[in-house]
């Protein structure tokens, strides 16, 4: 199984809650200075650091599909292993290194 992680729900500062399907593509549109970039930055921060709510995004829910073993196997089959003196290999691909 191909592992997946996606944002399934986000609640904005005005109380609006949006739900997202795992196969949906979401586009932020609107005039300048309404919070599009701020929302994306806050979603990124919440994903990476799990910090508290920001000015635009209050809460966010992340869902996943697949197991840890599925994820490891996917990384092994879709990236290049770099063997170093570290006992654990580094896996690299287009735009990432794990």
C-alpha positions in Angstrom: 0.0 0.0 0.0 1.3 3.5 -0.9 1.4 5.5 2.4 -0.4 8.9 2.4 -0.7 11.8 4.8 -3.1 14.7 4.3 -4.7 17.5 6.1 -8.3 16.4 6.6 -9.8 19.4 8.4 -8.8 23.0 9.2 -10.6 25.5 11.4 -10.0 29.1 10.6 -10.0 32.1 13.0 -13.5 33.2 11.9 -14.9 29.8 13.0 -15.1 28.3 9.5 -14.2 24.6 9.4 -13.2 23.0 6.0 -12.8 19.3 5.5 -10.6 17.9 2.8 -10.6 14.5 1.1 -7.3 12.6 0.6 -7.5 13.0 -3.2 -8.6 16.7 -3.3 -6.4 19.5 -4.6 -7.1 22.7 -2.7 -6.5 26.2 -4.1 -6.3 29.3 -2.0 -7.7 32.3 -3.9 -8.6 35.9 -2.9 -7.5 39.5 -2.9 -4.2 40.6 -1.5 -3.7 40.7 2.3 -6.6 38.4 3.2 -4.4 35.6 4.8 -3.7 33.1 2.0 0.1 33.0 2.6 -0.4 33.3 6.4 -2.7 30.3 6.3 -0.3 28.1 4.4 2.6 29.1 6.6 0.6 28.3 9.7 -0.5 24.9 8.3 3.2 24.2 7.6 4.2 25.2 11.1 1.4 23.1 12.7 2.5 20.1 10.6 6.2 20.5 11.6 6.1 21.7 15.1 2.5 21.0 16.4 2.5 24.4 18.1 -0.6 26.2 19.2 -3.1 28.0 17.0 -2.0 31.0 14.9 -3.8 34.1 13.7 -5.5 32.4 10.7 -5.6 28.7 11.5 -7.0 27.6 14.9 -6.9 23.8 14.6 -5.9 21.2 12.0 -6.5 17.5 11.7 -4.1 15.2 9.9 -5.1 11.7 8.7 -2.9 9.0 7.3 -3.2 5.8 5.4 -0.8 2.9 5.6 1.5 1.6 8.3 5.1 2.6 9.3 6.3 -0.4 7.4 4.5 0.7 4.3 6.2 4.1 4.6 9.7 2.6 5.1 9.2 0.3 2.1 8.0 3.2 -0.1 11.0 5.3 0.8 13.3 2.4 0.1 11.8 1.7 -3.3 11.5 5.4 -4.5 14.8 6.9 -3.3 18.5 6.4 -3.4 20.2 5.1 -0.2 23.4 6.8 0.7 25.6 4.6 2.8 27.8 6.5 5.3 29.6 5.7 8.5 26.3 6.2 10.3 24.7 2.7 10.8 21.4 4.0 9.3 21.4 5.0 5.6 20.2 8.3 4.3 17.6 8.2 1.6 17.5 10.9 -0.9 15.2 11.9 -3.8 14.0 14.9 -5.6 13.7 17.6 -3.0 14.1 15.5 0.1 16.7 13.7 2.3 15.6 11.4 5.1 
